[in-house]
Amino acid sequence: MGEKHGGFVTLGIESSCDDTALAVTADGSRVVADAISSQIDSHSVYGGVVPELASRMHQEAILPLLCKILAEAGISSPRDEIDLIAVTAGPGLMGSLLVGVMTAKALAQGWGVPLIGVNHLEGHIFANVARKEGDDRPVPEPPFVSMIVSGGHTEVVLVRAFGDYELLGSTRDDAAGEAYDKVSKVLGLGYPGGPVIDRLAAGGNPEAFRLPLPLAGSKEIEFSFSGLKTAAITLIEKEKAEGCEFPLADVCASFQRAVVESLLSKLKLAVKNTGVKRVTLSGGVAANSALRAALADYAKAKGVELFLPPRAMCTDNAAMIAAAGYASYMRGNRSTLALSPNPSWSVW
C-alpha cells in the first residue's frame, strides 16, 4: 500500500499529555511529515498541565492536524496509502489518551487499516530510531542502556532487543523534569521550567551552592529528586530573605549541576553493572545542554557509544510513536478496536 512513499507507511498519533502530535513515516523510521500542536501557552498560566483543559484542546487540534499532516505527506487516499496506525495508549493523562486512541480507532475502522497501541515510554526509546530527511545519525542496535528523563519519568532501561526490556532503575518520588518545573515555579520563571533554567544556568557558577546529590552513596540504580527540590527551594527562600541581589544564574547552575550529576552517576552504574557500553538518552530533559555535554564527555572518556536524539525529538512527538508502532507490528503484535487507553501502562 505504501509504494508511493517508498515503503510501509505508518500514521503515528501522540496525545499522552499536553502536546497533540501526528506524523507519517515510511519503512518504520523515515519521517515523511510531522506536526505538533503545543498547549504550553495555555497551561503556563496555571504553572502546570490542567488535565481537563488538555483533553479539550486535543479534541480541537487533532482533526485539523490530521488534515495538515496528510496534505504534507501527499496522502490523498489514506485507505490505499496508509499501512498502519500507531497510537499512544499509555501511560499518560486519561482524558488526553482517550482523544488519541478514539481518533485512531475511528480512522482504523473507517479506512480499514491495522491498528497498534504503543507504550509512550517505549516510544521515547525510538526517538533515537526515527529519522528526518538529512539526519544521518546511526541507529542504535540492541543491546543498549536507555535513560528516559522527562517531566513524569526518570528511568534506566536495558534494551536487550526491541520489545525485550528490563527496568534497571527509576525514581522513588519526583521525576527530574518535575523537579525542574517546581523549582522554576518558586523562582517565578514559569512553566515548563527545564528550558529556562538550562538557559540561565549557562551564565551561572555551578559551584556557587553545594546542593545535595540524591542517593549519591547508594549502589542501587535509583533516583530521588524530592529532597533536592526541597533543598533548592530552601536555598531560594534563604537567599531572598537576605535582601541582597538574588543570584538567579548561580542558583540555576547549582541546581542543574546536582540534577545532572545525579543522572550521570546512576547511568554510569548501569553501564558498569550490565557491561553494555552503548547508551541512548531520550525524553524532554534529554534536550538539556548540560546533561548532553556531561554524557558526551563521559562517553568519550570511557569509550561508550552514545546516541542523542535531536532536540526536536526529545519532547513528545508522533514520529517516535510511529517508529515504535511499526517495530511492534513487525514483531507480530496487533491491537483490535477494543483497544483502551491505560494511564499506568508499564511496558517493562
RATA-V203877 format. One record per backbone hydrogen bond with DSSP energy under -0.5 kcal/mol. CO is the residue of the C=O (numbers start at 0). NH is the residue of the N-H. E is the energy in kcal/mol with one decimal. If there is no record, write none. Layout:
co;nh;e
CO;NH;E
CO;NH;E
This chain:
co;nh;e
1;4;-1.5
1;6;-2.0
2;5;-1.9
7;26;-2.6
7;27;-0.7
8;82;-2.2
8;83;-1.2
9;11;-0.6
9;24;-2.4
10;85;-2.9
11;22;-1.9
12;87;-2.1
13;20;-2.5
15;92;-2.8
17;38;-0.8
18;20;-0.6
19;36;-3.2
20;13;-2.7
21;34;-2.5
22;11;-3.3
23;31;-2.8
23;32;-1.7
24;9;-2.5
25;28;-0.9
25;29;-1.8
28;30;-0.6
28;130;-3.7
29;25;-2.8
29;31;-0.6
32;23;-3.2
34;21;-2.2
35;37;-0.6
36;19;-2.2
38;41;-0.7
38;42;-1.9
39;43;-2.5
40;44;-0.6
42;45;-1.8
42;46;-0.6
42;47;-1.3
43;46;-1.0
48;50;-0.7
49;53;-2.6
50;54;-2.3
51;55;-1.9
52;56;-2.3
53;57;-2.1
54;58;-1.9
55;59;-1.7
56;60;-1.8
57;61;-2.5
58;62;-0.5
60;64;-2.1
61;65;-1.9
62;66;-2.3
63;67;-2.0
64;68;-2.6
65;69;-2.4
66;70;-2.0
67;71;-2.4
68;72;-1.9
69;73;-0.5
69;74;-2.8
70;73;-0.9
73;75;-0.7
76;79;-1.4
76;80;-1.9
77;81;-2.2
82;113;-0.6
83;10;-2.8
83;85;-0.5
84;115;-2.3
85;12;-2.3
86;117;-3.0
88;341;-3.5
89;119;-3.1
92;96;-3.0
93;97;-2.4
94;98;-1.3
95;99;-1.4
96;100;-2.8
97;101;-2.7
98;102;-1.8
99;103;-2.5
100;104;-2.5
101;105;-2.1
102;106;-2.4
103;107;-2.7
104;108;-2.3
105;109;-2.7
106;110;-2.8
107;111;-1.3
107;112;-1.5
113;84;-2.1
114;334;-2.0
115;86;-2.1
117;88;-2.4
117;89;-0.7
118;122;-2.2
119;123;-1.6
120;124;-1.4
121;125;-1.3
123;126;-1.6
124;127;-1.2
125;128;-1.5
125;129;-2.3
130;30;-3.3
131;134;-2.2
133;135;-0.9
143;145;-0.5
143;158;-3.1
144;279;-2.6
145;147;-0.6
145;156;-3.1
146;148;-0.6
146;281;-2.0
147;154;-2.3
148;284;-1.9
148;285;-0.7
149;176;-1.9
149;177;-0.6
152;149;-3.3
153;170;-0.9
154;147;-2.7
155;167;-2.6
155;168;-1.5
156;145;-3.4
156;158;-0.7
157;159;-1.0
157;165;-2.0
158;142;-0.7
158;143;-1.5
160;163;-2.8
162;164;-0.6
163;159;-1.8
163;160;-1.4
165;157;-3.1
165;167;-0.6
168;155;-2.9
169;222;-2.0
173;172;-0.5
173;224;-0.5
174;178;-1.9
175;179;-2.0
176;180;-2.1
177;181;-2.2
178;182;-2.4
179;183;-2.5
180;184;-1.9
181;185;-1.8
182;186;-1.9
183;187;-0.6
183;188;-2.9
183;189;-0.5
184;187;-0.9
191;195;-0.5
192;196;-2.4
193;197;-2.4
194;198;-2.0
195;199;-2.4
196;200;-2.6
197;201;-1.0
199;202;-1.5
200;203;-1.8
203;205;-0.7
204;207;-1.8
208;210;-1.1
211;213;-0.7
212;215;-1.5
214;217;-1.2
219;221;-1.5
222;171;-3.3
224;228;-2.3
225;229;-2.3
226;230;-2.6
227;231;-2.5
228;232;-2.3
229;233;-2.5
230;234;-2.2
231;235;-2.4
232;236;-2.4
233;237;-2.2
234;238;-2.7
235;239;-2.2
236;240;-2.0
237;241;-1.2
239;242;-1.1
245;247;-2.0
246;250;-2.4
247;251;-2.4
248;252;-2.6
249;253;-2.5
250;254;-2.5
251;255;-2.6
252;256;-2.2
253;257;-1.7
254;258;-2.0
255;259;-2.8
256;260;-2.6
257;261;-2.0
258;262;-2.4
259;263;-2.9
260;264;-2.3
261;265;-1.5
262;266;-1.8
263;267;-2.5
264;268;-1.6
265;269;-1.9
266;270;-2.3
267;271;-2.4
268;272;-2.8
269;273;-2.2
270;274;-2.2
274;276;-0.7
276;304;-2.6
277;144;-2.9
278;306;-2.3
279;146;-2.7
280;308;-0.7
281;148;-2.8
282;285;-1.8
283;286;-1.5
284;287;-1.9
287;291;-2.3
288;292;-2.3
289;293;-2.4
290;294;-2.4
291;295;-2.2
292;296;-2.3
293;297;-2.3
294;298;-2.9
295;299;-2.2
296;300;-2.2
297;301;-2.2
298;302;-0.9
298;303;-2.0
303;305;-0.6
304;278;-3.2
306;280;-1.7
309;312;-2.0
310;313;-1.3
310;314;-0.8
316;320;-0.6
317;321;-2.6
318;322;-2.3
319;323;-2.3
320;324;-2.6
321;325;-2.5
322;326;-2.1
323;327;-2.3
324;328;-2.6
325;329;-2.4
326;330;-0.9
327;332;-2.1
328;331;-1.6
334;114;-0.6
335;338;-1.8
341;344;-1.8
342;91;-1.4
344;346;-0.5
